[in-house]
Amino acid sequence: MLYTPHAITGATIAYFIPNPFIAIILSLVSHLFFDVFPHSNPNPIKSKGVGNLIILGEIVIGTVVLAAYSYLLSGKFVNSNYAMTIMIICGITANLPDILTGPYAMFRKNWFYSESIAKFQGLIQNHVKGYIGYTLQVVFISVLVYIAFLH
């Protein structure tokens, strides 16, 4: 999955789970669960040139979306700064397996077990054709956002 859906998933988990430790663990587990969900995304191991710029751009956009989403949801809490911080932490944690593959994907260096993590993730990915995979991710994000703002 792309960075943004994982980030929104993590933030939504933090929104609904009041215990930050459980929310962080569930955010990490959600990454693995949703990589099995049919989706499309560029392969960071095979990507070069413009492909890497697209990946970087999506991470930047996803980070901005995560911050804005967390800000908007955190307004419903008494301690909104704390809530927003936990939502952002969970959004980043939901991307942790992909973040940890970064050194291997970018430099072919096995730092922090990045090669093993990348190979494991390659085994659980459920890639489908682009138009189907990206559409499913948009629908998935839309459902999460709708449920969160409805609550």
C-alpha positions in Angstrom: 0.0 0.0 0.0 1.0 3.6 -0.4 2.3 5.6 2.5 -0.9 7.7 2.9 -3.4 4.8 3.4 -1.0 3.3 6.0 -0.7 6.6 7.8 -4.4 7.3 7.8 -5.0 3.8 9.2 -2.5 4.4 12.0 -4.0 7.7 12.9 -7.5 6.3 12.8 -6.5 3.5 15.1 -5.0 6.0 17.6 -8.3 8.0 17.3 -10.4 5.0 18.3 -8.0 3.2 20.8 -7.4 5.3 23.9 -4.4 3.4 25.1 -1.4 4.7 23.1 0.7 1.5 23.6 -2.0 -0.7 22.2 -2.7 1.8 19.4 1.0 1.8 18.4 1.2 -2.0 18.3 -2.1 -2.2 16.3 -0.8 0.4 13.9 2.3 -1.6 13.2 0.3 -4.8 12.8 -2.1 -3.0 10.5 0.7 -2.4 8.0 1.2 -6.2 7.6 -2.5 -6.8 7.5 -3.2 -4.2 4.8 -0.3 -5.2 2.7 -2.2 -8.4 2.1 -5.2 -6.3 1.1 -5.3 -6.0 -2.8 -3.5 -2.8 -3.7 -1.0 -1.2 -6.1 2.1 0.8 -5.4 5.5 1.3 -7.0 8.1 -1.2 -6.0 10.8 0.7 -4.1 13.4 -2.0 -4.7 13.0 -1.9 -8.5 12.2 1.8 -8.8 14.7 4.3 -10.3 14.8 7.9 -11.4 11.3 9.3 -11.8 9.8 6.3 -10.0 11.8 7.3 -6.9 10.6 10.9 -7.2 7.0 9.7 -7.3 7.6 7.6 -4.2 9.2 10.5 -2.4 6.3 12.8 -3.5 3.7 10.4 -2.2 5.5 10.2 1.2 5.6 14.0 1.4 1.9 14.3 0.5 1.1 11.5 2.9 2.9 13.2 5.7 1.0 16.4 5.1 -2.3 14.5 4.9 -1.4 12.7 8.1 -0.7 15.9 10.0 -3.9 17.6 8.7 -6.0 14.6 9.4 -4.6 14.2 12.9 -5.0 17.9 13.6 -8.7 17.8 12.5 -9.5 14.7 14.6 -7.6 15.8 17.6 -9.9 18.7 18.1 -12.5 16.3 19.5 -10.2 15.5 22.5 -9.7 17.6 25.7 -5.9 17.3 25.3 -5.8 17.9 21.6 -2.0 18.3 21.3 -1.4 14.9 23.0 -4.0 13.2 20.8 -2.6 14.7 17.7 0.9 13.6 18.7 -0.2 10.0 19.3 -2.1 10.0 16.0 1.0 11.1 14.1 3.2 8.6 15.9 0.7 5.8 15.0 0.6 7.0 11.4 4.4 6.8 11.2 4.4 3.5 13.0 1.9 2.1 10.5 4.6 2.8 7.9 7.5 1.4 9.9 8.0 -1.8 7.9 8.3 0.3 4.7 10.5 2.9 6.4 12.8 0.1 7.6 13.2 -1.2 4.1 14.4 2.2 3.0 18.2 1.5 3.4 18.0 -1.6 1.4 15.7 -0.1 -1.3 17.8 3.0 -1.7 21.4 1.9 -1.0 21.3 -1.9 -1.1 22.6 -1.8 2.5 21.2 -4.3 5.1 20.9 -1.8 7.9 18.5 -2.7 10.7 17.6 -5.9 8.9 16.2 -3.9 6.0 16.9 -6.6 3.5 15.0 -9.3 5.5 12.1 -6.9 6.1 12.0 -6.1 2.4 12.0 -9.8 1.4 9.3 -10.6 4.0 7.1 -7.7 2.7 7.6 -8.9 -0.8 6.1 -12.3 0.2 2.9 -10.8 1.7 2.2 -8.1 -0.9 -1.1 -8.6 -2.8 -0.5 -6.4 -5.9 -3.3 -6.0 -8.5 -3.5 -3.9 -11.6 -2.9 -0.2 -11.0 -6.4 1.1 -11.6 -7.9 -1.5 -9.3 -5.3 -1.2 -6.6 -5.3 2.6 -6.5 -9.1 2.8 -6.6 -9.3 0.3 -3.7 -6.9 2.5 -1.6 -9.0 5.6 -2.3 -12.1 3.8 -1.2 -10.4 2.4 1.8 -9.1 5.9 2.9 -12.6 7.4 2.3 -14.3 4.8 4.5 -11.8 5.4 7.3 -12.2 9.1 7.1 -15.9 8.9 7.0 -16.1 6.6 10.0 -13.7 8.8 12.0 -15.5 12.0 11.3 -18.9 10.4 11.8 -17.9 9.3 15.3 
